[in-house]
Amino acid sequence: MSLSASDKLLSDSRWQGRLFNGGWFPSQGGVCEVVEPGTGETLSRVGFANAADIATACAGAATAQAEWAALGARERAELFRNAASILQRDFDELSVYVARETGGIIPKGQHEVREAIALLHNAAALAQQSCGEMLQSPPGRLSLARRVPRGVVGIISPFNFPLVLSMRAVAPALAFGNTVVLKPDPQTPVSGGFMIARAFEEAGLPEGVLHVLPGAAEAGEALCTDRHVQMIQFTGSTAVGRRVGELAGRHLKKVSLELGGNNALIILDDADLDVAVNNAAWGAFLHQGQICMAASRIFVQEPIREAFTRKLAEKAAQLPVGNPAAGQVALGPVINDKQLQRVKSIIADSVAAGASIEAGGQHDGLFHQATVLSGVKPGMRAFDEECFGPVTGVIGFDTDEEALQLANRHEGSLAAAVISASVGRAMRIADQLKSGLVHVNDQTVNDDANNPFGAPGVAGAGSSVGGPADIDEYTRWQWLTIKDTPPQYPF
């Protein structure tokens, strides 16, 4: 049986000017126009939450939490499996929508949907895991340390991989019995929010358990300070992460931050040059470099630096740029003009400080060429800052020790990688890299549905989400003792 337009998972009529709380209701904050980066055309008009909308959602989530936590683990797990099946059913349509809303290539959209499905299956397993342990105790008393839900979890997700980075928090938080208030980036509210809402709605999630409210800073700050919210999980820029941490900390909330990172790819002189160039291009330019794990700094040992730079520049110059929905391209548009201007300023300032453009450096509207800079040094913006655009800098080094010293020169790194013909040599470097994720003989952009994901310093303040880290993030310890009869105390 074919679905009517209003019954389809991606039905604009459902969220036109509305927000989600298990059903669909008009927003008090107005309407937000969602623009497709590749065309400049309007994709959708969604509800736009203000502080009052957030307050209502948080109160509703608090009311629904106890009943949701009391639902049997098997019943919760079945909901996640049903939601995964719904995403799989509409895989092609969802993949194209994610690509269009984010400005990504179609395989990037497919990757997001595929990972979201995997995250839902992981959550189904989490819901049925052991939730504590038996403690030693005097005779006549049972002593348990058990994990219990935190309560209401507020989630603020970004625009670059919105479906994955929302689902990565929403699914495990719900699995452990929390209720969720999700504020997706208003540039990608469907991929980062309403797509998830529709899947859970069709799967049968009870009303009030998941709330989805796109909004701006006002909505985010209201979420961080609401008295019903016990935890904030934020993924985004370091600057906004500082503000989130400040607000949540002031209100004594648990905070989980996954921020940007000044990431390093180290290529040693015994590496296969062509393989290294292939890895570097993928790590630097995938999704226009708008990835928190992107290889923004590539350290290459001097005997091969010149040849590597030439080959990487040749590859970058050949990468086609254009609207991913209209044809086969490697790079789509950056997300908006503000980000484009930041990319341009980092290139210009670095060139003014002595760097050279080996490839790229130009743009046509939001479509920026893959750009390779050489002569990059500490003190230049291309070395010191995360660009979050299709730009990478090549930095030469002489010794393995110098590579370490340069790679670790940052305030926080999410990802790092080392490529070498000698695994032992690469491991000696990897063991000393100050980064949350380290890959030997691969590039920096790596993530699975079951690995802990986080980093020290400004890349995340040491917190992690995903895999074994999720139980620590979304539950808290509670000590429970049980006696057959109350004891008699001396007074």
Number of C-alpha atoms within 10 A of each C-alpha: 3 6 8 8 11 11 13 14 23 20 15 17 14 20 23 19 23 25 27 27 22 19 17 17 15 18 23 17 20 15 19 21 17 19 21 23 25 25 16 11 11 12 17 19 20 28 27 24 28 22 20 15 20 29 19 12 26 27 16 21 28 22 16 20 22 16 12 22 20 10 11 12 18 12 12 24 21 17 24 29 19 20 25 23 17 18 24 15 12 14 16 14 14 21 22 20 22 27 28 26 27 27 30 31 28 22 13 19 26 20 17 23 26 18 19 25 24 20 26 27 22 22 28 27 19 24 24 16 13 9 15 14 12 11 13 10 11 8 7 10 13 15 17 17 15 16 19 19 24 21 26 30 31 29 26 27 30 22 22 26 24 25 28 24 24 27 26 25 26 26 23 28 29 28 28 28 27 28 32 30 28 32 27 28 25 24 25 26 30 29 30 32 27 29 20 22 26 26 21 22 21 15 18 15 20 16 16 23 27 30 27 28 30 33 28 19 12 13 22 26 17 18 30 30 20 18 16 20 26 23 24 28 26 27 24 21 20 20 11 15 24 16 13 24 21 14 18 22 15 11 15 13 19 17 23 24 27 28 26 28 33 30 32 32 31 33 31 28 19 13 19 14 18 12 12 24 23 14 20 27 23 18 26 33 26 22 26 28 27 23 23 27 26 37 35 33 28 25 25 25 22 17 14 17 21 14 13 21 23 16 17 24 22 15 16 24 17 14 15 15 21 22 24 21 18 11 12 14 16 22 25 28 30 27 25 17 13 10 16 20 12 14 21 18 15 20 26 17 14 24 19 11 15 12 20 17 17 20 22 19 18 12 14 10 12 23 22 24 27 30 23 28 24 24 17 25 19 12 11 19 19 28 27 17 18 28 27 29 29 31 31 29 27 25 24 25 20 13 13 17 11 14 24 19 14 18 24 19 16 21 14 24 30 29 30 32 27 26 27 20 13 13 14 11 14 21 18 11 18 21 10 12 22 22 27 22 23 23 18 20 21 19 28 29 24 15 13 12 19 16 15 18 23 24 26 20 19 23 29 28 19 17 20 22 24 22 19 14 16 22 21 14 23 29 21 13 14 12 13 12 11 11 11 8 8 7 7 6 5 4 3
